[in-house]
Amino acid sequence: MIAKPLEGLLSEANFRWVESAVPPLAEGQFLVRNRWLSVDPTQALQLRGPEVPIGESPWSLAVSEVVESRHADFSPGDLVHGQMAWEDYTVTEGTGFNPTFRVPEGVPLNWAAGVLGLTGLVAYFGLHAVARLQPGETIVLSGAAGGVGSIASQLAKIHGLRVIGLAGSPAKCAWLLGEAGIDAAINYRQEDVGQRLTELAPEGIDIFFDTVGGASLETALERLRPGGRVVLCGITSQYLAKTPASGPSNLAQLIMVNGRMEGFLGREFFPRRNEAFDALLPLLRAGRLKSQEDVVVGLREAPNGLARLLAGKNVGKQLLKMDEPPGI
Ligand SMILES: NC(=O)c1ccc[n+]([C@@H]2O[C@H](COP(=O)([O-])OP(=O)(O)OC[C@H]3O[C@@H](n4cnc5c(N)ncnc54)[C@H](OP(=O)(O)O)[C@@H]3O)[C@@H](O)[C@H]2O)c1
């Protein structure tokens, strides 16, 4: 559970390890054993409070196995994707901000928690429903080697776009150019992003897919072509900022190019999730789409998983694989 609100760097001191008995089930509830947790930058917001108060556990989207059920829709043995606390076992009604749904049969659980969970859904619908990407266009992605970014970069390439990724280390850029096979990668910590974008895309860019927020948004807006789109997916660089960042100074560019900037929440697309599964699963099975994962093992490693993410150490999707829990 959270012991101390997050200010500055995340450490073990922000958490307290607590053991308690699993409560009995009420009608409409079911008990799951959590198997894989998705670690997400927004957990920094839970730790900053007041979303999750001191003394309660942070939550993740998780892939879990139903152990007992007094719920009409879920039975023991079902594998589900839902919002679960950082604990071995969770009692839930399956409702809330991220409602629980059954994982499609035969899907590896790490994929269900990552590329076929909210992460892949956001990449897929961010490109198709929000950016409405077209082959031949030029797309730039921030956080391109992160969870959402690594999937979105590859999908845009598969769809026939010219893809330029921004990432924070040589290893991330090497992964983007090698495994992910995109056209160009810019290490924004070492290179001048504006200058590199001018060299790589002298005629401008059609889509900017932003998972980071901050300076790169303004740089990309400046280069937006007629009919260009900016997809606001996340603002990782701002989650721990002490004061809100000032907005881009060049929003007028959207007017000049008849452009569009649109934010979206992946959960709004849960009812259409089969569309994404049907598109992504064959690509994954054929090896055309790689699920790059950064995995920590064991619930006690959850703080470390989040710290890795917030320090930019993860390449691909940050996941936590639960180890064998105590019996109940
Ligand atoms: N709209 C939605 O429904 C939805 C759903 C899921 C996720 N998201 C959002 O999408 C974004 C990406 O999520 P993800 O799970 O794929 O995470 P992620 O991108 O794998 O992890 C965070 C990465 O952000 C980069 N970063 C840039 N500036 C940073 C800073 N100041 N502090 C820390 N990291 C920084 C780091 O990569 P570099 O080293 O390359 O900078 C880091 O590895 C997040 O903002 C998340 O909240 C939105």
The ligand as a Tripos MOL2 file, in Angstrom:
@<TRIPOS>MOLECULE
LIG
   48    52     1     0     0
SMALL
NO_CHARGES

@<TRIPOS>ATOM
      1 N1         -4.8410    7.8150  -23.4370 N.am      1 LIG1
      2 C1         -4.8770    6.6230  -22.8450 C.2       1 LIG1
      3 O1         -5.9120    5.9900  -22.6530 O.2       1 LIG1
      4 C2         -3.5790    6.0170  -22.4110 C.ar      1 LIG1
      5 C3         -3.4750    4.6370  -22.1570 C.ar      1 LIG1
      6 C4         -2.2270    4.1060  -21.8190 C.ar      1 LIG1
      7 C5         -1.1400    4.9380  -21.6800 C.ar      1 LIG1
      8 N2         -1.3100    6.2720  -21.8870 N.ar      1 LIG1
      9 C6         -0.1970    7.1960  -21.7370 C.3       1 LIG1
     10 O2          0.7180    6.9760  -22.7810 O.3       1 LIG1
     11 C7          2.0330    7.2810  -22.3270 C.3       1 LIG1
     12 C8          2.9390    6.0920  -22.5840 C.3       1 LIG1
     13 O3          2.5690    5.0350  -21.7100 O.3       1 LIG1
     14 P1          3.4320    3.7120  -21.6720 P.3       1 LIG1
     15 O4          2.7800    2.7930  -20.7090 O.co2     1 LIG1
     16 O5          3.6810    3.2690  -23.0610 O.co2     1 LIG1
     17 O6          4.7690    4.2530  -20.9980 O.3       1 LIG1
     18 P2          6.2320    4.2660  -21.6210 P.3       1 LIG1
     19 O7          6.2190    5.2130  -22.7720 O.co2     1 LIG1
     20 O8          6.6920    2.8820  -21.8140 O.co2     1 LIG1
     21 O9          7.1430    4.7840  -20.4290 O.3       1 LIG1
     22 C9          7.5240    6.0320  -20.1380 C.3       1 LIG1
     23 C10         8.6260    6.5480  -21.0800 C.3       1 LIG1
     24 O10         8.3730    7.9380  -21.2050 O.3       1 LIG1
     25 C11         9.5780    8.5660  -21.5640 C.3       1 LIG1
     26 N3          9.7320    9.8590  -20.9040 N.ar      1 LIG1
     27 C12         9.8390   11.0430  -21.5330 C.ar      1 LIG1
     28 N4          9.9400   12.0310  -20.6850 N.ar      1 LIG1
     29 C13         9.9170   11.5140  -19.4800 C.ar      1 LIG1
     30 C14         9.9970   12.0750  -18.1820 C.ar      1 LIG1
     31 N5         10.1430   13.3790  -17.9490 N.pl3     1 LIG1
     32 N6          9.9160   11.2350  -17.1500 N.ar      1 LIG1
     33 C15         9.7850    9.9210  -17.3550 C.ar      1 LIG1
     34 N7          9.7010    9.3380  -18.5740 N.ar      1 LIG1
     35 C16         9.7680   10.1380  -19.6210 C.ar      1 LIG1
     36 C17        10.7140    7.5850  -21.2320 C.3       1 LIG1
     37 O11        11.2280    7.2040  -22.4740 O.3       1 LIG1
     38 P3         12.4540    8.0010  -23.1290 P.3       1 LIG1
     39 O12        13.6660    7.5090  -22.4140 O.co2     1 LIG1
     40 O13        12.3990    7.6020  -24.5360 O.co2     1 LIG1
     41 O14        12.1930    9.4340  -22.8840 O.co2     1 LIG1
     42 C18        10.0190    6.4300  -20.5490 C.3       1 LIG1
     43 O15        10.6420    5.1990  -20.8520 O.3       1 LIG1
     44 C19         1.8880    7.6500  -20.8480 C.3       1 LIG1
     45 O16         1.8280    9.0580  -20.7230 O.3       1 LIG1
     46 C20         0.5900    7.0130  -20.4530 C.3       1 LIG1
     47 O17        -0.0100    7.6360  -19.3470 O.3       1 LIG1
     48 C21        -2.4900    6.8200  -22.2520 C.ar      1 LIG1
@<TRIPOS>BOND
     1     1     2 1
     2     2     3 2
     3     2     4 1
     4     4     5 ar
     5     4    48 ar
     6     5     6 ar
     7     6     7 ar
     8     7     8 ar
     9     8     9 1
    10     8    48 ar
    11     9    10 1
    12     9    46 1
    13    10    11 1
    14    11    12 1
    15    11    44 1
    16    12    13 1
    17    13    14 1
    18    14    15 2
    19    14    16 1
    20    14    17 1
    21    17    18 1
    22    18    19 2
    23    18    20 1
    24    18    21 1
    25    21    22 1
    26    22    23 1
    27    23    24 1
    28    23    42 1
    29    24    25 1
    30    25    26 1
    31    25    36 1
    32    26    27 ar
    33    26    35 ar
    34    27    28 ar
    35    28    29 ar
    36    29    30 ar
    37    29    35 ar
    38    30    31 1
    39    30    32 ar
    40    32    33 ar
    41    33    34 ar
    42    34    35 ar
    43    36    37 1
    44    36    42 1
    45    37    38 1
    46    38    39 2
    47    38    40 1
    48    38    41 1
    49    42    43 1
    50    44    45 1
    51    44    46 1
    52    46    47 1
@<TRIPOS>SUBSTRUCTURE
     1 LIG1         1 GROUP 0 **** ****
